[in-house]
Amino acid sequence: MLTEHHFRRLERVERTARTMDRAFRIPFTGIRMGWDSLLGLVPGVGDTLALLPAAWILKESHALGAPGTVLGKMAGNLAVDWVIGLVPLIGDVFDIGFRANVRNAALLRGWMETQGRVPQDGPRAPRDLAA
């Protein structure tokens, strides 16, 4: 069922994912990175701190009713991101390209679209959407 509430929660998830994975453009390149990559530069605790917003995205997905298969894929993305992110330098480069949060937001959106909980025809909610 399509509701304004579902759409707004999905928008918050997508906004958080973009902030974590694509907030900044590296000057003179087309490469984008986010707070996840910057936090990952802090040895030891950075990658673990970056799990907090990622875990919130997973919690929101569960609260929105995403099935276990979708949640499992999302958890797998987080695990890969965290484990490889712990490797100095290689993990930092991997983090910029893998973008686990954006992947997870896309998984949530895809599932919500198939369930008819959000519109499939663009990033904005239709004006006639019930509140």
N, C-alpha and C positions, 0 to 999 in steps of 0.2 A: 504494500500500500504506500503510495506516494504522499509524503508529508513534508511540510516545511521544517519540522523538527529534525527529521532524518537528514535532510539536505544541509541544514546548518551545522550539524555535528560532523558530517562528512567534510564540509568546507574547513572546519577547524582542524581536522586530521590532516587534510591536504596542505593547509597553511603551515602547520607544524612540521610536516615532512619536508616541504620546500625550505623552510628556515634551517632545518638540520642538515639538508643535503645540497642545497642549491642557492644559498643566500648571497654569495659573493662571486664575482667574476674575477679571475686572475688577470691582472692587467696585460694587455697586448695579446691575449689568447681568447679563445672561445670556451675555455674550461671554467666550469662553475664548481664551487665547493661551498660547504655550509659549516655550521657550528660543530657538527659531528667530526668533520675532518680537522678542524682547529683544536677541538678538545683532545683528539687522538694524538696530537703532538706532545701532550703532557705525559711523560713516561709513567706507566703504572696505573694511574687513576683516570686518565682522560677518556679512554675507551669505555671504562666502566661508568663514568658519569654520563656519557652519551647514551647509555642504555635507559636512563630515566625517561626522557621523552619518547624513546622507541617503545618502552614498556607501556607508556600511556596510550600510544597509538594502538597497541595490541589490546589493552583493556577496553578502549572505546569500541574497537571492532567487535569484541565479545559482547559488550553492552548493546551494540546495535544488532546483534543476533547472527553474526557471521558464524558459519558452521565450522566444525572441527577441522575439516580439510583445509579451509582457507586460513584458519588460525595456525594450523600446523605449518603451512608454507611460510606464513609470516614469522613464526618462531624460528624456523630454519634460516630464513634470511638474516634475522638478528644474530643467531648463533654464528653463522659464517662471518658476518660483519665484525662481530666482537672478537672471535678467535683469530682471524687473520689480522685484524686491527692491532692486536697485541704485538705483532712482529714489527720491530723498528724499521722504519723507512718503507719497506715493502707493504706493510699494513697501511701506512699513511697514503701511499699512491693507490692502493686497492680501494681504500675508503672513498676516494674522490670519484672513482669510476663505478663502484658497485651500487651505491645509493640505496641501502636497505629500506630506509624510511619512505622514500618515493615509491619504491617497488611495493611496499606494504600498503601504502595509500591507494595505489593503482589496483591491487588485489581487492581491497575493500570496495572501491568504486565499482569495479567490474562485477563483483557479487551483488552489490546493491542495485546496479542497473538491471541485472538479470531477474532480480526479485521485484522490479518495478518500484523500488523505494526512492529512487532519484531519477531525474530525467536523463535520457541518453543523448539528447540533441544539443549539448553544449554545456559550458561551465556555469551558466546562470540558471537560477530557478525560474520557472514560468511565473508570471504575475498572478495567474489565477490559481496558484497552488494553495490548497487549504492549510490554514495555520494549525 
